């Protein structure tokens, strides 16, 4: 009901708005009607003269319901066709031919709603001369007053367009008008709630004049009761179901609802009445399996409370700012996590939404996809009491447009792919959108009055398609794409993406090899070179230290942890410490598992034998002519190793003495102060080997310091050599 993403197929995807009609209510309502939202696709709050619009709200049922529009030349004009879906909180009406951009009102008996803004395209809508007609029956008998609607698929993964509406006559017959061809049309037939029948949906197939009959069955009676956070009955809560069809309704004065659904898997959405201080259910819906046993009870559903956040949306029009209605208001945890509540701004631009008490949150605002205003994002909280955050001003947008395809010889368009824009100079998030069914997209960038440097990037979220994320133009790293300069409200076009196959990497982060798992670690990925950003970071490791990074390019990769706990190293795969690494290459379309990362404890600098005191000076003697076999002695009295930790010897060649470049090491040579055995041989072209004696740190720890130089300073700063570790 509040979803921004609606797929068009036989089994409706989450967020499919109801196209439901029914009998007019027989009793008058004293409550004032409330318009919650107009339109169901990404370009809400819009209509076309002689076309149909849908409204969602409350208190629409009455003896007489009229819808008024702002008229050309002033005043108002009433809709010639108004259908009220009794008990479902929906109105469907035709836009008058002389309506213009302005406001819309709903009159129910003696009560009138507040004005709600509506943009009207005054070019008359022509539905086409061809018809789709037929009969709706139950047990072979025609069913009257069934709402039958023709839907046209929205091509951007954002919903469907409301194309034409009819209502069956006394014998169950209906007629719809359409263009006579097209693969993106669907019919939905839903009976009055009082009929006790389940609705159905059907893909339109064929051309010209078509006959489409529907046979409705009783299905399963699904019931439930909605309560407010205090446990009281909640009237006018919005409940909807998506599956092999769609239905929705509002709860009665006791908080109860009852609907008939075809047995199978459904997704339920539930939201409180307009302005009610309660949390809706998960915006992505809750899955339910409807059995054939009737009735099927969902029991009591109690909505959660929290902190009520309110404010006003307006645009940056001068000299008088205009209020912004029908914007999606979404909240998610500020430091990462999925959207957990969603609502709309109302006709006067005001909004209210419940957030989790004591938790910082991110507020996301999205306006009509093709509209002139930018989307917006901001961080707030935490709050423990209801808070008005004031006025949020949405600027007018510049645009980036293009297409998203695969990289095949004959490129295929990719729909519903996420695209983002961020400032190239400071990384600030600017915009998000989805590609359309033809692969096209529109990114709206807040740049009115300025020129903004932008990176555009394709990013997959909760998407299993086997492609790698990509930054324009054909770049892997999000901070290294081509800079796009968007000036004012102009459009930068032709920004096309051809996506390459991608793979995934998974593994576990632990405290040193085989140790306890480390949660909330952010795995990072790059190609081993220096960059200002990485390809990883999200999602973090779970409670078992497990992670999976998806949509990675197929390249030799370095994988490490970028946010280790205090006193632990930035571990990398496998048993290495960043920047050292063992490369791993993702495989296209698969998950490369077992890329485990141990975090080693970093110890403060410890003393090392320096020959200035003690019982004996350090000495290494050759036992053969090339020095590959040596005998070593050193002082263990003045600086014994901690616990049972061993000494190690680091070796370099003459040409790297000034930079401490190493060619090898002798690890774990004991604690006795003596060693006899192999030594790193002098490579060809070098004249001598130099060496440093150090202490290893103990199990799960990195090696110790390089020791002191003749000035009693640490030889190589705080840098460990990463040659030897106690594992």
C-alpha positions in Angstrom: 0.0 0.0 0.0 2.9 2.3 0.7 5.5 0.6 -1.3 7.5 2.5 -3.9 8.2 -0.7 -6.0 5.4 -2.5 -7.8 6.0 -5.3 -10.2 3.5 -6.2 -12.9 2.9 -9.9 -13.1 0.2 -12.5 -12.3 1.3 -12.7 -8.7 1.4 -9.1 -7.6 4.5 -7.9 -5.9 4.6 -5.9 -2.6 3.0 -2.6 -2.7 0.4 -3.2 -5.4 -2.3 -0.7 -4.7 -5.8 -1.8 -4.7 -8.0 -1.4 -7.8 -11.1 -2.4 -6.0 -14.7 -1.3 -6.5 -17.9 -2.2 -4.7 -21.3 -1.2 -3.6 -21.9 2.3 -2.4 -22.2 2.4 1.4 -25.8 2.5 2.6 -25.2 4.5 5.8 -23.9 8.0 6.3 -20.6 8.7 8.1 -20.3 11.6 10.4 -16.5 11.6 10.3 -14.7 14.0 7.9 -13.2 12.3 4.9 -9.4 12.3 4.7 -7.4 12.0 1.5 -4.2 10.0 2.2 -2.8 9.8 -1.3 -3.7 10.2 -4.9 -2.4 7.9 -7.6 -0.6 4.7 -7.3 2.6 4.9 -9.4 5.8 6.8 -9.0 4.2 10.0 -10.5 1.5 10.3 -7.9 -0.5 13.5 -7.4 -1.1 13.7 -11.1 -4.1 13.2 -13.4 -5.2 13.7 -17.0 -8.4 15.3 -18.1 -11.0 12.5 -19.0 -8.7 9.9 -17.4 -9.1 8.0 -14.2 -7.4 8.6 -10.8 -7.6 6.6 -7.6 -7.6 8.0 -4.0 -6.8 6.2 -0.8 -8.0 7.5 2.5 -10.6 7.2 5.2 -14.3 7.9 5.8 -15.2 7.7 2.1 -18.3 5.6 2.6 -21.6 7.5 2.7 -25.0 7.9 1.1 -23.7 10.4 -1.4 -20.0 10.8 -2.3 -18.8 13.5 -4.8 -15.3 14.5 -5.9 -14.6 18.2 -6.8 -11.8 19.5 -9.0 -10.4 23.0 -9.6 -12.1 24.1 -12.9 -10.8 26.0 -15.8 -11.9 29.6 -15.4 -12.3 29.3 -11.6 -14.5 27.5 -9.2 -14.9 23.8 -9.0 -16.3 21.0 -11.2 -17.6 17.6 -10.1 -16.3 14.3 -11.4 -18.8 12.7 -13.8 -18.0 9.2 -12.6 -17.3 8.3 -8.9 -16.9 4.8 -7.6 -16.5 4.2 -3.9 -15.0 0.9 -2.9 -17.0 0.4 0.3 -15.0 -0.7 3.3 -11.7 -0.5 1.4 -10.9 3.2 1.8 -10.7 3.7 -1.9 -12.3 6.1 -4.4 -12.0 5.9 -8.2 -13.1 8.8 -10.3 -12.8 10.3 -13.8 -11.1 13.7 -14.1 -13.5 16.2 -15.7 -12.6 17.5 -19.2 -12.4 21.1 -17.9 -10.3 20.3 -14.8 -7.0 22.1 -14.3 -4.1 22.0 -11.9 -5.2 23.0 -8.5 -6.9 21.1 -5.7 -9.3 18.2 -5.3 -11.9 17.6 -2.5 -14.0 14.7 -1.4 -17.6 15.4 -0.2 -19.3 12.6 1.7 -22.8 13.6 2.6 -22.4 16.9 4.5 -18.7 16.5 5.2 -15.8 17.8 3.0 -12.2 16.8 3.1 -9.4 19.3 3.2 -8.0 20.4 -0.2 -5.4 18.1 -1.7 -3.2 19.4 -4.6 -3.5 17.7 -8.0 -1.5 18.3 -11.2 -3.7 18.0 -14.2 -2.6 17.3 -17.8 -5.3 19.1 -19.7 -4.8 17.1 -22.9 -7.8 14.8 -23.1 -7.1 11.2 -22.3 -8.2 8.8 -25.1 -8.5 5.2 -23.8 -8.9 3.7 -27.3 -11.8 2.4 -29.4 -11.3 -1.3 -28.7 -13.1 -3.1 -25.8 -12.4 -5.8 -23.3 -15.7 -7.2 -22.1 -17.2 -10.2 -20.5 -19.1 -11.5 -17.5 -18.1 -12.0 -13.9 -19.9 -15.1 -12.4 -20.0 -17.2 -9.3 -21.3 -20.8 -9.6 -22.4 -19.9 -13.1 -24.5 -16.9 -11.9 -23.6 -13.3 -12.8 -22.3 -11.2 -9.9 -23.4 -7.5 -9.9 -21.4 -4.5 -8.6 -18.0 -6.1 -9.1 -15.2 -3.6 -9.7 -13.3 -4.4 -12.9 -10.3 -2.3 -13.7 -7.7 -2.3 -16.5 -4.2 -1.5 -15.3 -1.2 -0.4 -17.4 2.2 -1.4 -16.1 4.4 1.4 -14.9 7.7 0.8 -16.7 10.1 1.8 -13.9 9.6 -0.8 -11.2 7.4 1.7 -9.4 3.9 0.6 -10.0 1.0 0.4 -12.3 -1.1 3.1 -13.9 -4.9 3.2 -13.5 -6.2 3.0 -17.0 -10.0 2.4 -17.1 -12.7 1.3 -14.7 -16.1 -0.4 -15.0 -18.6 -2.0 -12.7 -20.6 -5.1 -13.5 -24.3 -4.6 -14.2 -27.1 -6.7 -12.6 -26.2 -9.7 -14.7 -22.4 -9.4 -14.1 -21.4 -7.9 -17.4 -18.8 -5.2 -17.9 -17.0 -3.3 -20.6 -13.5 -1.7 -20.6 -11.9 0.4 -23.3 -8.3 0.0 -24.3 -5.9 0.7 -27.2 -6.3 -2.8 -28.7 -2.8 -4.0 -28.2 0.0 -4.1 -25.7 1.6 -6.6 -23.3 1.6 -4.4 -20.3 -2.1 -4.6 -19.4 -3.7 -6.5 -16.6 -7.3 -6.8 -15.4 -8.3 -7.0 -11.7 -11.9 -8.0 -10.7 -12.9 -7.6 -7.1 -16.4 -8.1 -5.8 -18.0 -6.1 -2.9 -16.8 -7.2 0.5 -20.3 -8.2 1.3 -20.4 -10.7 -1.6 -18.1 -13.2 0.3 -16.1 -13.9 -2.9 -12.3 -13.7 -3.6 -11.1 -11.4 -6.4 -8.8 -12.3 -9.3 -6.2 -10.8 -11.6 -5.6 -11.6 -15.2 -2.9 -10.7 -17.8 -4.4 -9.3 -21.0 -3.4 -11.3 -24.0 -4.5 -10.6 -27.5 -5.4 -7.7 -29.7 -8.5 -5.8 -30.8 -11.8 -6.4 -29.1 -11.4 -9.1 -26.5 -13.7 -11.2 -24.3 -12.6 -11.9 -20.8 -14.9 -13.8 -18.4 -14.1 -14.2 -14.7 -15.4 -17.0 -12.4 -15.1 -15.9 -8.7 -14.9 -18.4 -5.8 -15.4 -18.0 -2.1 -11.8 -18.6 -1.3 -10.7 -18.5 2.4 -12.1 -16.0 4.8 -9.1 -14.3 6.4 -9.9 -12.4 9.6 -7.9 -10.4 12.2 -8.1 -7.6 14.8 -5.8 -4.6 14.9 -5.0 -2.9 18.2 -3.2 0.4 19.0 0.0 0.4 21.1 -2.2 0.5 24.2 -4.2 -2.5 23.3 -7.4 -0.7 22.3 -9.3 -1.3 19.0 -7.9 0.6 16.1 -10.5 1.8 13.5 -9.6 2.8 10.0 -6.3 0.9 10.0 -5.3 0.1 6.4 -4.8 -3.7 5.7 -3.9 -5.0 2.3 -2.8 -8.3 0.7 -0.7 -9.1 -2.3 -0.3 -12.6 -3.9 -2.2 -14.2 -6.7 -4.4 -11.2 -6.7 -5.0 -8.2 -4.4 -7.4 -7.0 -1.8 -7.4 -4.3 0.8 -9.8 -2.9 3.4 -10.0 -0.7 6.5 -10.7 -2.0 10.0 -14.1 -1.4 11.6 -14.9 0.4 14.9 -13.8 -2.8 16.8 -10.5 -3.0 14.9 -11.7 -6.1 13.0 -11.3 -7.0 9.3 -12.5 -9.8 7.2 -11.5 -10.5 3.6 -11.7 -13.5 1.1 -8.5 -14.7 -0.5 -7.5 -17.5 -2.8 -5.4 -20.1 -0.8 -1.7 -19.6 -1.2 1.2 -17.4 -0.3 0.4 -13.7 0.4 2.1 -10.6 1.7 0.2 -8.5 4.2 0.7 -4.8 4.8 -0.8 -2.9 7.7 -0.6 0.8 8.4 -2.4 3.0 11.0 -4.9 5.7 10.1 -3.7 9.0 8.8 -1.9 10.9 11.6 -2.3 8.1 14.1 0.7 7.8 16.4 1.6 4.1 15.8 4.2 2.2 13.9 3.0 0.4 10.7 4.2 -3.2 10.0 7.3 -3.8 8.0 7.0 -1.7 4.8 8.2 -4.8 2.8 5.2 -6.7 4.2 4.7 -9.8 6.3 4.4 -13.2 4.5 1.4 -15.4 5.4 0.4 -18.7 4.0 -3.4 -18.8 3.6 -4.7 -22.4 3.9 -7.9 -23.7 2.4 -9.4 -24.1 5.9 -12.0 -21.3 6.4 -12.0 -19.1 8.4 -8.3 -18.4 8.6 -7.6 -16.2 11.6 -4.5 -13.9 11.9 -5.4 -13.2 15.5 -4.7 -9.9 17.2 -2.1 -7.6 15.6 -0.9 -5.0 18.0 0.9 -2.0 16.5 4.0 -0.7 18.2 4.6 2.8 19.6 7.7 4.9 19.5 8.4 8.6 19.0 6.2 10.7 16.7 8.3 12.9 14.3 6.4 15.6 12.5 7.3 18.4 10.1 6.5 20.3 6.9 7.7 19.8 3.4 8.0 22.7 1.0 9.8 23.6 -2.2 12.3 26.4 -2.8 10.0 28.4 -5.0 10.5 32.2 -4.6 9.1 34.4 -3.3 6.5 32.0 -2.0 7.4 28.4 -1.1 4.9 25.8 -2.1 3.9 22.9 0.2 4.8 19.4 -1.1 2.2 16.7 -0.9 2.3 12.9 -1.7 6.0 12.6 -1.0 7.1 9.2 0.5 8.5 9.6 4.0 10.8 6.7 5.0 12.9 6.0 8.1 15.7 3.6 8.7 18.5 3.3 11.4 21.0 6.1 10.9 24.0 3.8 11.1 22.7 1.2 8.6 19.7 -1.0 8.3 16.5 -1.4 6.2 13.5 1.0 6.1 11.3 0.1 9.0 8.4 2.7 8.6 6.9 4.6 5.7 4.2 7.3 5.3 3.2 10.1 3.0 3.1 13.9 3.3 -0.4 15.2 3.3 -2.1 17.8 1.1 -0.9 20.7 3.2 2.7 19.4 3.1 2.7 18.3 6.7 3.9 14.8 7.6 4.2 12.6 10.7 5.9 9.3 11.1 6.7 7.0 14.1 10.4 6.2 14.8 12.1 4.0 17.3 12.6 5.7 20.7 16.2 6.4 21.6 17.6 5.4 18.2 19.2 7.8 15.7 17.5 7.6 12.4 17.8 8.6 8.8 14.9 10.3 7.1 14.4 9.7 3.4 12.0 11.7 1.2 11.2 10.7 -2.3 9.0 12.8 -4.6 7.5 11.9 -8.0 10.0 10.3 -10.3 9.6 12.8 -13.2 8.7 15.7 -10.9 10.8 18.8 -10.6 11.9 18.4 -7.0 14.9 16.5 -5.6 14.7 13.6 -3.2 16.2 14.3 0.2 18.0 12.5 3.0 18.9 13.7 6.6 20.0 12.3 9.9 18.2 13.0 13.2 17.9 11.9 16.8 18.0 10.0 18.9 14.7 11.3 20.5 12.8 9.9 23.5 9.7 12.1 23.1 7.6 13.4 20.3 9.5 16.0 18.2 8.7 18.5 15.5 11.8 18.8 13.3 10.5 21.8 11.5 10.4 22.7 7.8 12.3 20.7 5.2 12.9 22.5 1.9 13.2 20.5 -1.3 15.2 22.1 -4.1 14.4 22.0 -7.8 16.5 19.4 -9.6 18.9 19.0 -12.4 18.8 15.6 -14.1 21.1 12.8 -15.2 19.6 10.3 -17.7 20.7 7.3 -19.5 20.2 3.5 -19.8 21.3 0.4 -17.9 22.0 -2.8 -19.9 24.2 -5.9 -19.7 27.5 -6.0 -21.7 26.4 -8.7 -24.2 27.0 -8.3 -27.9 23.3 -7.4 -28.2 22.7 -5.5 -25.0 19.6 -6.4 -23.0 18.0 -3.6 -20.9 18.0 -4.2 -17.2 15.0 -3.0 -15.2 14.6 -2.1 -11.6 18.4 -1.6 -11.1 19.3 0.9 -8.3 21.2 4.0 -9.3 22.7 6.6 -7.0 24.4 10.0 -7.3 26.9 11.5 -4.9 29.1 14.6 -5.0 32.5 13.8 -6.3 34.2 16.5 -4.1 32.9 15.4 -0.7 31.0 12.1 -1.2 27.6 13.6 -0.1 24.6 11.4 -1.1 22.4 13.2 -3.6 19.8 10.9 -5.2 18.5 7.4 -5.8 16.3 5.9 -8.5 15.5 2.6 -10.3 15.9 1.8 -14.0 12.7 1.3 -16.1 11.7 -1.8 -18.1 13.5 -0.4 -21.1 16.6 0.2 -19.0 16.2 4.0 -18.9 16.5 6.0 -15.7 16.3 9.5 -14.4 18.5 10.7 -11.5 17.3 14.0 -9.9 20.3 16.0 -8.6 19.9 19.0 -6.2 21.8 21.6 -8.2 19.4 24.5 -8.8 21.4 27.7 -9.1 24.8 25.9 -8.9 27.0 23.5 -10.8 27.4 20.2 -8.9 30.2 17.6 -9.7 28.6 14.2 -9.5 29.6 10.5 -9.5 26.8 8.3 -10.9 26.8 4.7 -9.8 24.8 1.5 -10.3 24.3 -0.3 -7.0 22.3 -3.5 -6.3 20.4 -3.7 -3.1 18.9 -7.1 -2.0 19.2 -8.2 -5.6 20.5 -11.6 -6.7 21.2 -10.7 -10.3 24.9 -11.6 -11.1 26.2 -8.2 -12.0 29.0 -6.1 -10.5 28.3 -2.6 -9.2 29.7 0.1 -11.6 30.5 3.8 -11.6 30.3 5.8 -14.7 32.2 5.3 -17.0 33.0 1.6 -16.7 34.8 2.1 -13.3 34.9 -0.2 -10.3 35.4 2.2 -7.5 32.5 4.6 -6.5 34.9 7.5 -5.8 36.8 7.2 -9.1 34.2 7.6 -11.8 34.0 10.2 -14.5 32.8 13.5 -13.0 29.5 14.8 -14.3 28.8 18.5 -13.9 25.1 19.1 -13.5 24.2 22.8 -13.8 21.0 24.2 -12.4 17.9 22.4 -13.7 19.6 21.2 -16.9 19.9 17.6 -18.0 23.1 15.6 -18.5 22.0 12.8 -20.9 23.6 9.7 -22.4 25.1 8.5 -19.1 24.8 4.8 -20.0 25.9 1.7 -18.1 26.8 -1.7 -19.6 27.2 -4.0 -16.6 29.7 -6.8 -16.4 29.2 -10.1 -14.6 30.0 -10.0 -10.9 30.6 -12.4 -8.0 30.5 -12.7 -4.3 32.9 -13.4 -1.4 32.0 -14.8 2.0 33.8 -15.8 5.1 34.2 -15.3 8.8 36.1 -12.7 10.9 37.6 -14.0 14.2 40.0 -13.0 16.9 43.2 -14.5 15.5 43.1 -17.9 13.7 40.5 -20.2 15.1 39.4 -17.7 17.8 36.0 -16.3 18.7 33.8 -14.6 16.0 33.8 -10.8 15.7 30.4 -9.2 14.9 29.8 -5.8 13.3 33.0 -5.8 11.2 33.0 -4.1 7.8 34.7 -6.2 5.2 36.5 -4.2 2.6 37.6 -5.1 -1.0 40.0 -3.5 -3.4 42.6 -4.6 -6.0 45.5 -4.2 -3.7 46.3 -0.7 -5.0 45.8 2.6 -3.2 42.3 4.0 -3.5 40.2 6.6 -1.7 37.3 4.1 -1.3 36.7 0.4 -1.4 34.1 -2.0 -2.9 32.9 -3.4 0.5 31.7 -2.2 3.9 28.2 -3.5 3.9 26.5 -5.5 5.3 28.7 -6.0 8.4 29.5 -9.4 10.0 26.6 -11.0 11.9 26.7 -12.3 15.5 28.7 -15.3 14.2 31.3 -13.1 12.5 30.0 -14.2 9.1 29.9 -11.8 6.1 29.1 -11.9 2.4 30.0 -9.1 0.0 28.1 -9.2 -3.3 28.2 -7.6 -6.8 32.0 -7.5 -6.9 34.0 -7.2 -10.1 35.9 -10.2 -11.4 39.4 -9.2 -10.4 42.3 -10.2 -8.1 41.1 -8.8 -4.8 42.4 -7.9 -1.4 39.9 -8.5 1.4 40.4 -7.1 4.9 38.6 -5.6 7.9 38.5 -1.8 8.0 37.1 -1.2 11.5 38.9 -3.7 13.9 38.3 -3.4 17.6 40.8 -1.3 19.7 44.2 -3.0 20.0 43.6 -5.3 17.1 45.1 -5.3 13.6 43.3 -4.6 10.3 43.4 -8.3 9.4 43.3 -9.5 5.8 42.9 -12.8 4.0 44.5 -15.1 4.9 46.4 -14.8 8.2 47.8 -11.5 7.0 47.7 -7.9 8.2 46.7 -5.1 6.0 48.2 -3.9 3.6 49.6 -7.4 3.1 47.1 -9.9 1.7 46.6 -13.2 -0.1 44.6 -12.4 -3.3 41.3 -14.0 -4.0 39.3 -13.6 -7.3 35.5 -13.8 -7.3 33.9 -16.1 -9.7 31.0 -14.7 -11.9 27.6 -15.7 -10.6 28.8 -17.6 -7.6 29.9 -17.1 -4.0 33.6 -17.7 -3.2 33.4 -18.9 0.4 35.9 -19.5 3.1 37.6 -16.1 2.8 38.3 -15.9 6.5 40.0 -13.0 8.2 41.8 -13.3 11.6 42.3 -10.1 13.7 45.7 -10.1 15.5 46.2 -8.3 18.8 48.6 -5.3 18.4 51.0 -5.0 21.3 52.8 -1.9 22.5 56.5 -1.7 21.7 58.7 -4.0 23.8 62.4 -3.9 24.5 64.7 -6.0 22.4 68.4 -7.0 22.8 70.6 -4.1 21.7 74.0 -5.2 23.0 74.3 -2.3 25.5 74.0 -4.4 28.6 73.5 -8.0 29.7 75.7 -11.0 29.9 76.6 -11.3 26.2 76.4 -9.3 23.0 74.4 -10.5 20.0 76.5 -12.4 17.5 76.0 -14.5 14.3 78.7 -16.6 12.8 78.9 -18.4 9.5 79.2 -22.1 9.7 79.8 -22.5 5.9 81.2 -20.4 3.1 78.0 -18.9 1.7 76.5 -18.1 5.1 73.4 -20.3 4.6 74.1 -22.0 7.9 74.8 -20.0 11.0 75.3 -20.1 14.7 73.7 -17.2 16.8 73.9 -16.1 20.4 72.1 -13.1 22.1 71.3 -11.6 25.4 68.1 -12.9 27.1 68.8 -11.5 30.6 68.2 -7.8 30.1 65.0 -8.2 28.0 63.4 -11.7 28.3 60.4 -12.4 26.1 56.9 -12.2 27.6 55.6 -15.6 28.7 56.6 -18.3 26.3 56.9 -16.1 23.3 59.8 -16.8 20.9 62.4 -14.7 19.4 62.5 -14.2 15.7 65.1 -12.9 13.3 64.3 -10.5 10.4 66.8 -10.4 7.5 67.4 -7.9 4.7 70.1 -7.2 2.1 72.6 -4.4 1.8 70.7 -2.5 -0.9 67.6 -2.2 1.3 69.2 -1.3 4.6 68.1 2.3 4.6 64.4 1.3 4.0 64.4 -1.8 6.1 63.2 -3.9 3.1 63.2 -7.6 4.1 64.1 -10.6 2.1 63.1 -13.2 4.7 63.0 -14.2 8.3 63.8 -16.9 10.8 60.7 -17.2 13.0 60.4 -18.8 16.4 64.1 -19.5 17.0 63.5 -20.2 20.7 64.1 -18.4 24.0 67.4 -19.7 25.1 69.6 -17.1 23.5 71.2 -19.6 21.1 70.4 -20.8 17.6 72.1 -23.0 15.1 70.6 -23.7 11.8 69.7 -22.3 8.3 70.0 -18.6 7.5 68.6 -16.6 4.6 71.2 -16.9 1.8 72.8 -13.8 0.3 71.0 -13.2 -3.1 73.0 -12.9 -6.3 74.2 -9.3 -6.8 74.2 -8.5 -3.1 77.3 -8.2 -0.8 75.8 -8.9 2.6 72.8 -9.7 4.8 71.8 -7.6 7.7 69.5 -8.8 10.5 67.3 -7.6 13.4 66.4 -9.7 16.4 62.8 -9.2 17.7 60.3 -10.8 20.0 57.0 -12.3 18.7 54.0 -11.3 20.7 52.4 -14.5 21.8 49.4 -16.4 20.5 46.9 -14.2 18.6 49.3 -11.2 18.6 51.4 -9.5 16.0 55.2 -9.5 16.2 57.0 -7.0 18.4 58.9 -3.9 17.4 62.0 -3.8 15.2 64.1 -2.8 18.2 66.1 0.3 18.9 68.7 2.0 16.8 71.9 3.6 18.0 69.9 6.6 19.1 67.7 4.4 21.2 64.7 5.1 18.9 62.4 2.6 17.4 64.1 1.5 14.1 61.1 1.5 11.8 58.5 3.6 13.7 55.5 1.6 14.8 55.4 -0.5 11.6 55.5 -4.3 12.1 57.1 -6.4 9.4 54.3 -9.0 9.3 56.9 -11.7 8.9 56.3 -13.7 12.0 53.1 -14.4 14.1 52.4 -16.8 16.9 49.3 -18.7 15.7 
